[in-house]
Amino acid sequence: MGLRRLLSLCLEDIQTARVRDPAARSMLEVLLCYPGVHAIWAHRVCHSLWHKDCLLLARLISQWARMHTGIEIHPGAVIGRRLFIDHGMGVVIGETATVGDDVTLFHGVTLGGTSLVPNAKRHPSVGNGVVMGAHAVALGPITIADGAKVGAGAVVLHNVPAGMTAVGVPARIKAPARQ
């Protein structure tokens, strides 16, 4: 990835935080004080190293980022553009997870695995425009489709259709509210 492309993505991440967080007062504040943004930047480096077979270095950097941000993103996870991790502490994104574009994750979200089978899809796939509330958990090789919402504290064990909302433990699918 070229330097110009990297800087463009970093600027996009800062602008995403400014748009999605009404408390973000300036670009400088986001640049210096937003652990979700820092975790995403570290993940880009780690993911690149992971695909160049620098597995140990990728894991070391990801663990350093985890210590400094409170957010753990495995270097093998695939992250789309404009991911916003609000507050961030306790977010975990597993190795085979995929996260689409324009996703919002609140603190404590876990995209976790349920299998010990190596080289298998073990973690969720999160579509574009998904919002996952605080402490929501999605487990296993499930799909949370485009535009879905997962309520705070929900434990999702099955697919969530596009545009639907999952709430509860275990999560149940609810039709979107009429506007």
N, C-alpha and C positions, 0 to 999 in steps of 0.2 A: 504494500500500500504506500503510495507516494505521500510525501510530506504535505502537499497541497490538499490532497484528499483527506488526510488525517485531520488537518486543521479545520477543514470544512465540516467534518463530522463532529468535532469538538464544539464548534460554534453552534451547530444544530442542536447538540445536547444541551448547551446552555440556554438557547432560545426555547427549547421544549420545556425546561424547568420553569422558565419565566412565564410561559403561557399557562402551564398546568398548576402552578402553585401561586395563589394570590399573595402569599407572604414573601415571595421573592422580589426584593426591592431593586436589585441591580444585577447586571451581568457579573460584576466583580464579586458580589456576595455569593452568587451561584458558583463561580469559579473557585472561590476559596472555602466555602462552607457547606457544600452539598455532597454528602458521602455517596449518595446514589449515583451522581455524575462521576465521581472519582472511581467508584467500583466499575462502572461501565467502561471507562477509559482503561483501567487496568485489565479488564476482561478482553478488550480488543488486542492488547499486547499479548496476553496469555493465549488467546485463541489462535493468533497467528503463529506463535511458537509451537503450540500443540500440533498444528498442521504441518510444521516443518520437522516433526519428530523430536523436538526438544522438550520431551514430556516432563522431565524432572524440573527443568528451569521454569516451565509454564506453571507447574504445581507450586513451586516455591514462591513465585511472584503472586500467584492467586492467594496463597496463604498469608503473605505479607499484606495484600490488599484487604483480606478478611480481618486481620488484626487491626488495621487502621480505619476500616469503614464499618465493621460489623455486618457486612454483606458478603455472603459466600456464593460465588458463581464459578462453577467448575469450568476449566479451560475448554472442555469438549462441548459445552452447551452452545447452541446457536442462538444468537440474539439479534433481533431485527433493529431497524432504525427507530429513533425517537422513543425508546423505552424510558419511562419516568418511574424511578423508585422513590416514593415519597417517604421521608423519615428514615426508611431503610433498615434500621437495626433488626437483625434476626432474619433477614431475607436469605433463603437458600434456593439455589437453582442447580439441579443435578446435571450430571454428565451428558445424558442423552435427551435433556429437555430442549425444546425449541420454543422461542418466544418471537411472535410476529412484530410487525410495525405498530407504532402508536399505542403501545400497551402501558397501563399504569398498574404498578404493584405498590401496595402500602406495606408498612412495617410488619414483620413477622410472617410474610407469605412464604410457603414452602412448596416447591415443585419437586416432589420426592419420588423415589423409586420404590417398587415393591418386590423386585426380583433380584436374585443374586447371580443370575446368568450373565457371564461376561459377553460383551459384544452384542447384546440384545437391546432393543428399545425398552428402557425401564422407567422413563420419566415422561411427564405430560408434554403435549404439544399445545401451545397457547396461540390462538389466531390473532389476527389484526384487530386493533381497537378494543381489546379486552380490558376490563377493570376488575382487579381482585382486591377485596377489602382486607383490612388489618387482620392478621393471623389466619387468613384463609389457607387451606391446605389442599393440594391436588396431588393424588398419589397414583402411580402406575402409568402405563402407556395409554393414557386417555387423551381425548381431544376436547379442548375448550374452544369452541368455534368462534369465528369472527363476530365481534360486537357483543359477546356474552358478558355477563357480570356475575361475579361470585361474591356473595355477601361476607361480611366480617365474621370470622370464626367458623365458616363453613368447612366441611370436610368432604371434598369431591372425590368420588370413587368411580364414577361413570361419566361418559361423554356428556357435554353440555352443548345443545344445539345453538346455532347462530342466533344472536339477538335475544336469547333467553337468559333468565337469572337463576342461579343456584344458591339456595340458602339452607342452613340447618346442618345437623350432625346425625346421620349422614345427610349429605346435601340432597334436596329435592328440587326439581325443576319447576319454576314458576313462570307464567306468561309475563311479558313485559307490561309495566303499568301503562294504562291509556293516558294520553296527554291531551 
